[in-house]
Every structure is written in C-alpha cells, then in structure tokens.
Amino acid sequence: MRRMLDRLFLPLLGLCAVGAVALAMAWPQGLGARSWGPFGHTPVQQTPAMKAAMQREHEAAQQRARQARDAVRDLQSQAIAPAQ
C-alpha cells in the first residue's frame, strides 16, 4: 500500500513543482522588470507618470532636508554669537 502511494504522490509532487516554477516565470511580476511575452505589463514604477511623481517627491525631500540643515545652522550660529 505504501509503495502505491509513493508511486502516485511523488510524480504528482514533481508535476506541481514544475507548474509552480512555470507560473513564477510568467506571473505575477511584482514591481520589478516586465514579465516575458504576453504575460507582463509595464510595472507601475516604470510608467512616465509615476517616474515624474517619484522625481517630484525626491526633489521635495531634498528641499526639506536643505531647509532643515539651514535652520539648524542658523540656530547654531545664534547660540554661538547671539544677535545684540
């Protein structure tokens, strides 16, 4: 009886593994590179609108960091030499 289960179960398990690998090659693609052939679409992060939004956010973050550094620099200069 046990030998019969192994004869059925192990090939079925191998077939499931091959199917999982084949499915992983095509779908889902996530946010990385586009899947091959007819399965994929352009990832959201690679669309022109999203690239522009990410660039705007990056520039805004740099501006906020620059303002914070300037504020700290001003506070430090006031602490060292207070205005009279």
PDB file of N, CA, C and O in Angstrom:
ATOM      1  N   MET A   1       0.826  -1.190   0.000  1.00  0.00           N
ATOM      2  CA  MET A   1       0.000   0.000   0.000  1.00  0.00           C
ATOM      3  C   MET A   1       0.872   1.257   0.000  1.00  0.00           C
ATOM      4  O   MET A   1       0.598   2.203  -0.738  1.00  0.00           O
ATOM      5  N   ARG A   2       1.915   1.269   0.820  1.00  0.00           N
ATOM      6  CA  ARG A   2       2.785   2.437   0.900  1.00  0.00           C
ATOM      7  C   ARG A   2       3.507   2.685  -0.425  1.00  0.00           C
ATOM      8  O   ARG A   2       3.696   3.829  -0.841  1.00  0.00           O
ATOM      9  N   ARG A   3       3.902   1.605  -1.071  1.00  0.00           N
ATOM     10  CA  ARG A   3       4.596   1.740  -2.346  1.00  0.00           C
ATOM     11  C   ARG A   3       3.666   2.355  -3.396  1.00  0.00           C
ATOM     12  O   ARG A   3       4.123   3.107  -4.257  1.00  0.00           O
ATOM     13  N   MET A   4       2.414   2.054  -3.336  1.00  0.00           N
ATOM     14  CA  MET A   4       1.440   2.591  -4.273  1.00  0.00           C
ATOM     15  C   MET A   4       1.260   4.096  -4.061  1.00  0.00           C
ATOM     16  O   MET A   4       1.159   4.850  -5.029  1.00  0.00           O
ATOM     17  N   LEU A   5       1.221   4.534  -2.796  1.00  0.00           N
ATOM     18  CA  LEU A   5       1.093   5.961  -2.516  1.00  0.00           C
ATOM     19  C   LEU A   5       2.311   6.730  -3.026  1.00  0.00           C
ATOM     20  O   LEU A   5       2.167   7.821  -3.578  1.00  0.00           O
ATOM     21  N   ASP A   6       3.501   6.173  -2.847  1.00  0.00           N
ATOM     22  CA  ASP A   6       4.713   6.829  -3.328  1.00  0.00           C
ATOM     23  C   ASP A   6       4.714   6.947  -4.845  1.00  0.00           C
ATOM     24  O   ASP A   6       5.169   7.953  -5.389  1.00  0.00           O
ATOM     25  N   ARG A   7       4.215   5.943  -5.521  1.00  0.00           N
ATOM     26  CA  ARG A   7       4.181   5.969  -6.981  1.00  0.00           C
ATOM     27  C   ARG A   7       3.242   7.057  -7.500  1.00  0.00           C
ATOM     28  O   ARG A   7       3.467   7.606  -8.578  1.00  0.00           O
ATOM     29  N   LEU A   8       2.224   7.362  -6.763  1.00  0.00           N
ATOM     30  CA  LEU A   8       1.292   8.402  -7.184  1.00  0.00           C
ATOM     31  C   LEU A   8       1.696   9.784  -6.662  1.00  0.00           C
ATOM     32  O   LEU A   8       1.608  10.785  -7.373  1.00  0.00           O
ATOM     33  N   PHE A   9       2.137   9.812  -5.418  1.00  0.00           N
ATOM     34  CA  PHE A   9       2.386  11.085  -4.757  1.00  0.00           C
ATOM     35  C   PHE A   9       3.634  11.794  -5.293  1.00  0.00           C
ATOM     36  O   PHE A   9       3.582  12.993  -5.569  1.00  0.00           O
ATOM     37  N   LEU A  10       4.734  11.091  -5.442  1.00  0.00           N
ATOM     38  CA  LEU A  10       5.978  11.735  -5.855  1.00  0.00           C
ATOM     39  C   LEU A  10       5.919  12.304  -7.273  1.00  0.00           C
ATOM     40  O   LEU A  10       6.375  13.430  -7.473  1.00  0.00           O
ATOM     41  N   PRO A  11       5.383  11.591  -8.269  1.00  0.00           N
ATOM     42  CA  PRO A  11       5.245  12.243  -9.583  1.00  0.00           C
ATOM     43  C   PRO A  11       4.291  13.444  -9.556  1.00  0.00           C
ATOM     44  O   PRO A  11       4.516  14.439 -10.245  1.00  0.00           O
ATOM     45  N   LEU A  12       3.239  13.342  -8.765  1.00  0.00           N
ATOM     46  CA  LEU A  12       2.317  14.463  -8.627  1.00  0.00           C
ATOM     47  C   LEU A  12       3.009  15.661  -7.974  1.00  0.00           C
ATOM     48  O   LEU A  12       2.800  16.803  -8.383  1.00  0.00           O
ATOM     49  N   LEU A  13       3.819  15.401  -6.975  1.00  0.00           N
ATOM     50  CA  LEU A  13       4.578  16.458  -6.315  1.00  0.00           C
ATOM     51  C   LEU A  13       5.564  17.106  -7.291  1.00  0.00           C
ATOM     52  O   LEU A  13       5.713  18.328  -7.297  1.00  0.00           O
ATOM     53  N   GLY A  14       6.235  16.303  -8.110  1.00  0.00           N
ATOM     54  CA  GLY A  14       7.150  16.835  -9.115  1.00  0.00           C
ATOM     55  C   GLY A  14       6.428  17.681 -10.148  1.00  0.00           C
ATOM     56  O   GLY A  14       6.925  18.731 -10.556  1.00  0.00           O
ATOM     57  N   LEU A  15       5.266  17.230 -10.567  1.00  0.00           N
ATOM     58  CA  LEU A  15       4.469  17.985 -11.527  1.00  0.00           C
ATOM     59  C   LEU A  15       4.023  19.330 -10.938  1.00  0.00           C
ATOM     60  O   LEU A  15       4.036  20.354 -11.621  1.00  0.00           O
ATOM     61  N   CYS A  16       3.636  19.310  -9.685  1.00  0.00           N
ATOM     62  CA  CYS A  16       3.262  20.567  -9.010  1.00  0.00           C
ATOM     63  C   CYS A  16       4.451  21.520  -8.917  1.00  0.00           C
ATOM     64  O   CYS A  16       4.284  22.727  -9.097  1.00  0.00           O
ATOM     65  N   ALA A  17       5.626  21.011  -8.643  1.00  0.00           N
ATOM     66  CA  ALA A  17       6.829  21.846  -8.561  1.00  0.00           C
ATOM     67  C   ALA A  17       7.142  22.474  -9.915  1.00  0.00           C
ATOM     68  O   ALA A  17       7.444  23.665  -9.991  1.00  0.00           O
ATOM     69  N   VAL A  18       7.072  21.682 -10.981  1.00  0.00           N
ATOM     70  CA  VAL A  18       7.314  22.215 -12.329  1.00  0.00           C
ATOM     71  C   VAL A  18       6.268  23.270 -12.669  1.00  0.00           C
ATOM     72  O   VAL A  18       6.600  24.303 -13.251  1.00  0.00           O
ATOM     73  N   GLY A  19       5.028  23.026 -12.319  1.00  0.00           N
ATOM     74  CA  GLY A  19       3.970  24.006 -12.572  1.00  0.00           C
ATOM     75  C   GLY A  19       4.189  25.301 -11.804  1.00  0.00           C
ATOM     76  O   GLY A  19       3.946  26.386 -12.331  1.00  0.00           O
ATOM     77  N   ALA A  20       4.645  25.191 -10.564  1.00  0.00           N
ATOM     78  CA  ALA A  20       4.905  26.392  -9.765  1.00  0.00           C
ATOM     79  C   ALA A  20       6.047  27.208 -10.364  1.00  0.00           C
ATOM     80  O   ALA A  20       5.981  28.437 -10.391  1.00  0.00           O
ATOM     81  N   VAL A  21       7.083  26.540 -10.839  1.00  0.00           N
ATOM     82  CA  VAL A  21       8.204  27.248 -11.465  1.00  0.00           C
ATOM     83  C   VAL A  21       7.741  27.920 -12.756  1.00  0.00           C
ATOM     84  O   VAL A  21       8.100  29.070 -13.013  1.00  0.00           O
ATOM     85  N   ALA A  22       6.963  27.230 -13.561  1.00  0.00           N
ATOM     86  CA  ALA A  22       6.458  27.812 -14.809  1.00  0.00           C
ATOM     87  C   ALA A  22       5.576  29.023 -14.527  1.00  0.00           C
ATOM     88  O   ALA A  22       5.662  30.029 -15.231  1.00  0.00           O
ATOM     89  N   LEU A  23       4.737  28.938 -13.513  1.00  0.00           N
ATOM     90  CA  LEU A  23       3.880  30.057 -13.149  1.00  0.00           C
ATOM     91  C   LEU A  23       4.705  31.231 -12.633  1.00  0.00           C
ATOM     92  O   LEU A  23       4.397  32.382 -12.941  1.00  0.00           O
ATOM     93  N   ALA A  24       5.743  30.956 -11.856  1.00  0.00           N
ATOM     94  CA  ALA A  24       6.582  32.023 -11.322  1.00  0.00           C
ATOM     95  C   ALA A  24       7.359  32.737 -12.421  1.00  0.00           C
ATOM     96  O   ALA A  24       7.701  33.910 -12.270  1.00  0.00           O
ATOM     97  N   MET A  25       7.643  32.051 -13.520  1.00  0.00           N
ATOM     98  CA  MET A  25       8.363  32.686 -14.627  1.00  0.00           C
ATOM     99  C   MET A  25       7.488  33.699 -15.355  1.00  0.00           C
ATOM    100  O   MET A  25       8.006  34.641 -15.954  1.00  0.00           O
ATOM    101  N   ALA A  26       6.186  33.523 -15.313  1.00  0.00           N
ATOM    102  CA  ALA A  26       5.297  34.364 -16.100  1.00  0.00           C
ATOM    103  C   ALA A  26       4.464  35.330 -15.269  1.00  0.00           C
ATOM    104  O   ALA A  26       4.183  36.437 -15.727  1.00  0.00           O
ATOM    105  N   TRP A  27       4.067  34.947 -14.074  1.00  0.00           N
ATOM    106  CA  TRP A  27       3.100  35.747 -13.334  1.00  0.00           C
ATOM    107  C   TRP A  27       3.179  35.412 -11.873  1.00  0.00           C
ATOM    108  O   TRP A  27       3.380  34.234 -11.578  1.00  0.00           O
ATOM    109  N   PRO A  28       3.047  36.295 -10.936  1.00  0.00           N
ATOM    110  CA  PRO A  28       2.961  37.750 -11.089  1.00  0.00           C
ATOM    111  C   PRO A  28       4.346  38.369 -11.199  1.00  0.00           C
ATOM    112  O   PRO A  28       5.331  37.789 -10.743  1.00  0.00           O
ATOM    113  N   GLN A  29       4.416  39.514 -11.786  1.00  0.00           N
ATOM    114  CA  GLN A  29       5.710  40.133 -11.997  1.00  0.00           C
ATOM    115  C   GLN A  29       6.105  41.067 -10.870  1.00  0.00           C
ATOM    116  O   GLN A  29       7.288  41.377 -10.732  1.00  0.00           O
ATOM    117  N   GLY A  30       5.172  41.526 -10.065  1.00  0.00           N
ATOM    118  CA  GLY A  30       5.516  42.439  -8.986  1.00  0.00           C
ATOM    119  C   GLY A  30       5.885  43.813  -9.532  1.00  0.00           C
ATOM    120  O   GLY A  30       5.347  44.251 -10.549  1.00  0.00           O
ATOM    121  N   LEU A  31       6.797  44.482  -8.857  1.00  0.00           N
ATOM    122  CA  LEU A  31       7.206  45.822  -9.263  1.00  0.00           C
ATOM    123  C   LEU A  31       8.531  45.831 -10.004  1.00  0.00           C
ATOM    124  O   LEU A  31       9.048  46.903 -10.319  1.00  0.00           O
ATOM    125  N   GLY A  32       9.085  44.679 -10.287  1.00  0.00           N
ATOM    126  CA  GLY A  32      10.384  44.586 -10.943  1.00  0.00           C
ATOM    127  C   GLY A  32      10.273  44.721 -12.442  1.00  0.00           C
ATOM    128  O   GLY A  32       9.446  45.481 -12.946  1.00  0.00           O
ATOM    129  N   ALA A  33      11.097  43.991 -13.150  1.00  0.00           N
ATOM    130  CA  ALA A  33      11.134  44.061 -14.604  1.00  0.00           C
ATOM    131  C   ALA A  33       9.893  43.403 -15.201  1.00  0.00           C
ATOM    132  O   ALA A  33       9.240  42.578 -14.562  1.00  0.00           O
ATOM    133  N   ARG A  34       9.590  43.776 -16.413  1.00  0.00           N
ATOM    134  CA  ARG A  34       8.410  43.263 -17.095  1.00  0.00           C
ATOM    135  C   ARG A  34       8.539  41.764 -17.355  1.00  0.00           C
ATOM    136  O   ARG A  34       9.616  41.283 -17.708  1.00  0.00           O
ATOM    137  N   SER A  35       7.455  41.035 -17.182  1.00  0.00           N
ATOM    138  CA  SER A  35       7.442  39.612 -17.485  1.00  0.00           C
ATOM    139  C   SER A  35       7.537  39.420 -18.994  1.00  0.00           C
ATOM    140  O   SER A  35       7.181  40.313 -19.763  1.00  0.00           O
ATOM    141  N   TRP A  36       8.011  38.267 -19.409  1.00  0.00           N
ATOM    142  CA  TRP A  36       8.216  37.989 -20.820  1.00  0.00           C
ATOM    143  C   TRP A  36       6.898  37.745 -21.541  1.00  0.00           C
ATOM    144  O   TRP A  36       5.891  37.382 -20.934  1.00  0.00           O
ATOM    145  N   GLY A  37       6.933  37.950 -22.825  1.00  0.00           N
ATOM    146  CA  GLY A  37       5.828  37.601 -23.706  1.00  0.00           C
ATOM    147  C   GLY A  37       4.528  38.309 -23.414  1.00  0.00           C
ATOM    148  O   GLY A  37       4.518  39.479 -23.030  1.00  0.00           O
ATOM    149  N   PRO A  38       3.432  37.601 -23.595  1.00  0.00           N
ATOM    150  CA  PRO A  38       2.120  38.225 -23.458  1.00  0.00           C
ATOM    151  C   PRO A  38       1.665  38.367 -22.009  1.00  0.00           C
ATOM    152  O   PRO A  38       0.572  38.874 -21.754  1.00  0.00           O
ATOM    153  N   PHE A  39       2.482  37.929 -21.062  1.00  0.00           N
ATOM    154  CA  PHE A  39       2.031  37.897 -19.674  1.00  0.00           C
ATOM    155  C   PHE A  39       2.197  39.215 -18.950  1.00  0.00           C
ATOM    156  O   PHE A  39       1.395  39.545 -18.076  1.00  0.00           O
ATOM    157  N   GLY A  40       3.229  39.976 -19.296  1.00  0.00           N
ATOM    158  CA  GLY A  40       3.563  41.137 -18.487  1.00  0.00           C
ATOM    159  C   GLY A  40       2.948  42.430 -18.963  1.00  0.00           C
ATOM    160  O   GLY A  40       2.378  42.512 -20.052  1.00  0.00           O
ATOM    161  N   HIS A  41       3.073  43.425 -18.135  1.00  0.00           N
ATOM    162  CA  HIS A  41       2.719  44.796 -18.471  1.00  0.00           C
ATOM    163  C   HIS A  41       3.787  45.681 -17.851  1.00  0.00           C
ATOM    164  O   HIS A  41       4.566  45.225 -17.015  1.00  0.00           O
ATOM    165  N   THR A  42       3.826  46.927 -18.251  1.00  0.00           N
ATOM    166  CA  THR A  42       4.835  47.828 -17.723  1.00  0.00           C
ATOM    167  C   THR A  42       4.594  48.013 -16.230  1.00  0.00           C
ATOM    168  O   THR A  42       3.490  48.377 -15.826  1.00  0.00           O
ATOM    169  N   PRO A  43       5.621  47.765 -15.396  1.00  0.00           N
ATOM    170  CA  PRO A  43       5.440  47.947 -13.957  1.00  0.00           C
ATOM    171  C   PRO A  43       5.055  49.389 -13.627  1.00  0.00           C
ATOM    172  O   PRO A  43       5.446  50.324 -14.326  1.00  0.00           O
ATOM    173  N   VAL A  44       4.293  49.553 -12.567  1.00  0.00           N
ATOM    174  CA  VAL A  44       3.775  50.865 -12.185  1.00  0.00           C
ATOM    175  C   VAL A  44       4.907  51.866 -11.995  1.00  0.00           C
ATOM    176  O   VAL A  44       4.781  53.022 -12.398  1.00  0.00           O
ATOM    177  N   GLN A  45       6.004  51.442 -11.391  1.00  0.00           N
ATOM    178  CA  GLN A  45       7.104  52.364 -11.110  1.00  0.00           C
ATOM    179  C   GLN A  45       7.861  52.779 -12.367  1.00  0.00           C
ATOM    180  O   GLN A  45       8.681  53.696 -12.306  1.00  0.00           O
ATOM    181  N   GLN A  46       7.612  52.138 -13.493  1.00  0.00           N
ATOM    182  CA  GLN A  46       8.305  52.485 -14.723  1.00  0.00           C
ATOM    183  C   GLN A  46       7.443  53.289 -15.683  1.00  0.00           C
ATOM    184  O   GLN A  46       7.886  53.598 -16.789  1.00  0.00           O
ATOM    185  N   THR A  47       6.227  53.634 -15.291  1.00  0.00           N
ATOM    186  CA  THR A  47       5.382  54.456 -16.155  1.00  0.00           C
ATOM    187  C   THR A  47       5.856  55.902 -16.072  1.00  0.00           C
ATOM    188  O   THR A  47       6.370  56.321 -15.035  1.00  0.00           O
ATOM    189  N   PRO A  48       5.690  56.671 -17.148  1.00  0.00           N
ATOM    190  CA  PRO A  48       6.152  58.065 -17.133  1.00  0.00           C
ATOM    191  C   PRO A  48       5.525  58.902 -16.013  1.00  0.00           C
ATOM    192  O   PRO A  48       6.207  59.724 -15.401  1.00  0.00           O
ATOM    193  N   ALA A  49       4.243  58.699 -15.745  1.00  0.00           N
ATOM    194  CA  ALA A  49       3.584  59.479 -14.693  1.00  0.00           C
ATOM    195  C   ALA A  49       4.184  59.168 -13.318  1.00  0.00           C
ATOM    196  O   ALA A  49       4.411  60.075 -12.517  1.00  0.00           O
ATOM    197  N   MET A  50       4.437  57.899 -13.053  1.00  0.00           N
ATOM    198  CA  MET A  50       4.996  57.519 -11.757  1.00  0.00           C
ATOM    199  C   MET A  50       6.443  57.995 -11.634  1.00  0.00           C
ATOM    200  O   MET A  50       6.865  58.429 -10.563  1.00  0.00           O
ATOM    201  N   LYS A  51       7.205  57.915 -12.733  1.00  0.00           N
ATOM    202  CA  LYS A  51       8.582  58.411 -12.698  1.00  0.00           C
ATOM    203  C   LYS A  51       8.607  59.902 -12.384  1.00  0.00           C
ATOM    204  O   LYS A  51       9.438  60.360 -11.600  1.00  0.00           O
ATOM    205  N   ALA A  52       7.691  60.664 -13.001  1.00  0.00           N
ATOM    206  CA  ALA A  52       7.619  62.101 -12.733  1.00  0.00           C
ATOM    207  C   ALA A  52       7.231  62.366 -11.284  1.00  0.00           C
ATOM    208  O   ALA A  52       7.792  63.256 -10.645  1.00  0.00           O
ATOM    209  N   ALA A  53       6.276  61.603 -10.764  1.00  0.00           N
ATOM    210  CA  ALA A  53       5.862  61.773  -9.365  1.00  0.00           C
ATOM    211  C   ALA A  53       7.002  61.431  -8.409  1.00  0.00           C
ATOM    212  O   ALA A  53       7.207  62.121  -7.410  1.00  0.00           O
ATOM    213  N   MET A  54       7.738  60.371  -8.714  1.00  0.00           N
ATOM    214  CA  MET A  54       8.864  59.995  -7.858  1.00  0.00           C
ATOM    215  C   MET A  54       9.956  61.071  -7.903  1.00  0.00           C
ATOM    216  O   MET A  54      10.585  61.352  -6.882  1.00  0.00           O
ATOM    217  N   GLN A  55      10.186  61.671  -9.069  1.00  0.00           N
ATOM    218  CA  GLN A  55      11.180  62.735  -9.190  1.00  0.00           C
ATOM    219  C   GLN A  55      10.753  63.965  -8.396  1.00  0.00           C
ATOM    220  O   GLN A  55      11.572  64.584  -7.718  1.00  0.00           O
ATOM    221  N   ARG A  56       9.459  64.323  -8.480  1.00  0.00           N
ATOM    222  CA  ARG A  56       8.955  65.469  -7.702  1.00  0.00           C
ATOM    223  C   ARG A  56       9.113  65.221  -6.210  1.00  0.00           C
ATOM    224  O   ARG A  56       9.512  66.122  -5.471  1.00  0.00           O
ATOM    225  N   GLU A  57       8.806  64.012  -5.762  1.00  0.00           N
ATOM    226  CA  GLU A  57       8.931  63.680  -4.339  1.00  0.00           C
ATOM    227  C   GLU A  57      10.394  63.731  -3.905  1.00  0.00           C
ATOM    228  O   GLU A  57      10.702  64.196  -2.808  1.00  0.00           O
ATOM    229  N   HIS A  58      11.279  63.262  -4.751  1.00  0.00           N
ATOM    230  CA  HIS A  58      12.707  63.293  -4.431  1.00  0.00           C
ATOM    231  C   HIS A  58      13.196  64.738  -4.294  1.00  0.00           C
ATOM    232  O   HIS A  58      13.921  65.065  -3.355  1.00  0.00           O
ATOM    233  N   GLU A  59      12.800  65.591  -5.224  1.00  0.00           N
ATOM    234  CA  GLU A  59      13.204  66.994  -5.159  1.00  0.00           C
ATOM    235  C   GLU A  59      12.618  67.688  -3.937  1.00  0.00           C
ATOM    236  O   GLU A  59      13.290  68.506  -3.309  1.00  0.00           O
ATOM    237  N   ALA A  60      11.376  67.373  -3.594  1.00  0.00           N
ATOM    238  CA  ALA A  60      10.757  67.960  -2.405  1.00  0.00           C
ATOM    239  C   ALA A  60      11.476  67.500  -1.136  1.00  0.00           C
ATOM    240  O   ALA A  60      11.679  68.290  -0.214  1.00  0.00           O
ATOM    241  N   ALA A  61      11.854  66.240  -1.091  1.00  0.00           N
ATOM    242  CA  ALA A  61      12.576  65.727   0.079  1.00  0.00           C
ATOM    243  C   ALA A  61      13.941  66.401   0.200  1.00  0.00           C
ATOM    244  O   ALA A  61      14.379  66.719   1.306  1.00  0.00           O
ATOM    245  N   GLN A  62      14.613  66.619  -0.926  1.00  0.00           N
ATOM    246  CA  GLN A  62      15.900  67.320  -0.880  1.00  0.00           C
ATOM    247  C   GLN A  62      15.723  68.752  -0.397  1.00  0.00           C
ATOM    248  O   GLN A  62      16.544  69.247   0.375  1.00  0.00           O
ATOM    249  N   GLN A  63      14.668  69.425  -0.839  1.00  0.00           N
ATOM    250  CA  GLN A  63      14.398  70.795  -0.404  1.00  0.00           C
ATOM    251  C   GLN A  63      14.117  70.841   1.097  1.00  0.00           C
ATOM    252  O   GLN A  63      14.611  71.729   1.791  1.00  0.00           O
ATOM    253  N   ARG A  64      13.322  69.887   1.605  1.00  0.00           N
ATOM    254  CA  ARG A  64      13.041  69.849   3.044  1.00  0.00           C
ATOM    255  C   ARG A  64      14.312  69.602   3.844  1.00  0.00           C
ATOM    256  O   ARG A  64      14.509  70.214   4.894  1.00  0.00           O
ATOM    257  N   ALA A  65      15.174  68.716   3.363  1.00  0.00           N
ATOM    258  CA  ALA A  65      16.436  68.445   4.056  1.00  0.00           C
ATOM    259  C   ALA A  65      17.334  69.677   4.043  1.00  0.00           C
ATOM    260  O   ALA A  65      17.991  69.979   5.039  1.00  0.00           O
ATOM    261  N   ARG A  66      17.364  70.383   2.923  1.00  0.00           N
ATOM    262  CA  ARG A  66      18.168  71.599   2.820  1.00  0.00           C
ATOM    263  C   ARG A  66      17.655  72.659   3.786  1.00  0.00           C
ATOM    264  O   ARG A  66      18.446  73.331   4.447  1.00  0.00           O
ATOM    265  N   GLN A  67      16.325  72.815   3.874  1.00  0.00           N
ATOM    266  CA  GLN A  67      15.746  73.790   4.803  1.00  0.00           C
ATOM    267  C   GLN A  67      16.044  73.425   6.252  1.00  0.00           C
ATOM    268  O   GLN A  67      16.325  74.299   7.072  1.00  0.00           O
ATOM    269  N   ALA A  68      15.981  72.123   6.567  1.00  0.00           N
ATOM    270  CA  ALA A  68      16.277  71.689   7.939  1.00  0.00           C
ATOM    271  C   ALA A  68      17.736  71.969   8.281  1.00  0.00           C
ATOM    272  O   ALA A  68      18.031  72.424   9.386  1.00  0.00           O
ATOM    273  N   ARG A  69      18.652  71.703   7.353  1.00  0.00           N
ATOM    274  CA  ARG A  69      20.070  71.992   7.602  1.00  0.00           C
ATOM    275  C   ARG A  69      20.303  73.480   7.802  1.00  0.00           C
ATOM    276  O   ARG A  69      21.072  73.883   8.674  1.00  0.00           O
ATOM    277  N   ASP A  70      19.633  74.300   6.988  1.00  0.00           N
ATOM    278  CA  ASP A  70      19.771  75.750   7.138  1.00  0.00           C
ATOM    279  C   ASP A  70      19.233  76.218   8.485  1.00  0.00           C
ATOM    280  O   ASP A  70      19.835  77.077   9.128  1.00  0.00           O
ATOM    281  N   ALA A  71      18.112  75.662   8.911  1.00  0.00           N
ATOM    282  CA  ALA A  71      17.543  76.042  10.207  1.00  0.00           C
ATOM    283  C   ALA A  71      18.473  75.665  11.348  1.00  0.00           C
ATOM    284  O   ALA A  71      18.661  76.445  12.282  1.00  0.00           O
ATOM    285  N   VAL A  72      19.052  74.480  11.281  1.00  0.00           N
ATOM    286  CA  VAL A  72      19.992  74.053  12.322  1.00  0.00           C
ATOM    287  C   VAL A  72      21.222  74.949  12.312  1.00  0.00           C
ATOM    288  O   VAL A  72      21.721  75.346  13.365  1.00  0.00           O
ATOM    289  N   ARG A  73      21.704  75.263  11.123  1.00  0.00           N
ATOM    290  CA  ARG A  73      22.881  76.137  11.008  1.00  0.00           C
ATOM    291  C   ARG A  73      22.585  77.515  11.610  1.00  0.00           C
ATOM    292  O   ARG A  73      23.426  78.086  12.304  1.00  0.00           O
ATOM    293  N   ASP A  74      21.390  78.044  11.343  1.00  0.00           N
ATOM    294  CA  ASP A  74      21.016  79.348  11.909  1.00  0.00           C
ATOM    295  C   ASP A  74      20.924  79.283  13.430  1.00  0.00           C
ATOM    296  O   ASP A  74      21.390  80.190  14.119  1.00  0.00           O
ATOM    297  N   LEU A  75      20.332  78.226  13.951  1.00  0.00           N
ATOM    298  CA  LEU A  75      20.230  78.083  15.407  1.00  0.00           C
ATOM    299  C   LEU A  75      21.608  77.959  16.045  1.00  0.00           C
ATOM    300  O   LEU A  75      21.853  78.531  17.107  1.00  0.00           O
ATOM    301  N   GLN A  76      22.497  77.228  15.416  1.00  0.00           N
ATOM    302  CA  GLN A  76      23.838  77.081  15.959  1.00  0.00           C
ATOM    303  C   GLN A  76      24.610  78.397  15.927  1.00  0.00           C
ATOM    304  O   GLN A  76      25.347  78.722  16.858  1.00  0.00           O
ATOM    305  N   SER A  77      24.430  79.147  14.844  1.00  0.00           N
ATOM    306  CA  SER A  77      25.145  80.429  14.780  1.00  0.00           C
ATOM    307  C   SER A  77      24.567  81.430  15.795  1.00  0.00           C
ATOM    308  O   SER A  77      25.308  82.256  16.329  1.00  0.00           O
ATOM    309  N   GLN A  78      23.268  81.367  16.064  1.00  0.00           N
ATOM    310  CA  GLN A  78      22.674  82.229  17.087  1.00  0.00           C
ATOM    311  C   GLN A  78      23.130  81.834  18.489  1.00  0.00           C
ATOM    312  O   GLN A  78      23.294  82.693  19.355  1.00  0.00           O
ATOM    313  N   ALA A  79      23.336  80.534  18.714  1.00  0.00           N
ATOM    314  CA  ALA A  79      23.781  80.074  20.033  1.00  0.00           C
ATOM    315  C   ALA A  79      25.224  80.476  20.280  1.00  0.00           C
ATOM    316  O   ALA A  79      25.598  80.785  21.411  1.00  0.00           O
ATOM    317  N   ILE A  80      26.038  80.476  19.232  1.00  0.00           N
ATOM    318  CA  ILE A  80      27.445  80.833  19.391  1.00  0.00           C
ATOM    319  C   ILE A  80      27.615  82.342  19.523  1.00  0.00           C
ATOM    320  O   ILE A  80      28.334  82.804  20.409  1.00  0.00           O
ATOM    321  N   ALA A  81      26.971  83.108  18.662  1.00  0.00           N
ATOM    322  CA  ALA A  81      27.076  84.560  18.678  1.00  0.00           C
ATOM    323  C   ALA A  81      25.663  85.161  18.638  1.00  0.00           C
ATOM    324  O   ALA A  81      25.171  85.487  17.558  1.00  0.00           O
ATOM    325  N   PRO A  82      25.012  85.311  19.782  1.00  0.00           N
ATOM    326  CA  PRO A  82      23.635  85.838  19.792  1.00  0.00           C
ATOM    327  C   PRO A  82      23.579  87.258  19.221  1.00  0.00           C
ATOM    328  O   PRO A  82      24.509  88.051  19.370  1.00  0.00           O
ATOM    329  N   ALA A  83      22.466  87.545  18.571  1.00  0.00           N
ATOM    330  CA  ALA A  83      22.287  88.889  17.995  1.00  0.00           C
ATOM    331  C   ALA A  83      22.114  89.902  19.118  1.00  0.00           C
ATOM    332  O   ALA A  83      21.436  89.638  20.111  1.00  0.00           O
ATOM    333  N   GLN A  84      22.737  91.064  18.945  1.00  0.00           N
ATOM    334  CA  GLN A  84      22.684  92.078  20.019  1.00  0.00           C
ATOM    335  C   GLN A  84      21.813  93.228  19.676  1.00  0.00           C
ATOM    336  O   GLN A  84      21.670  94.154  20.475  1.00  0.00           O
TER     337      GLN A  84
END
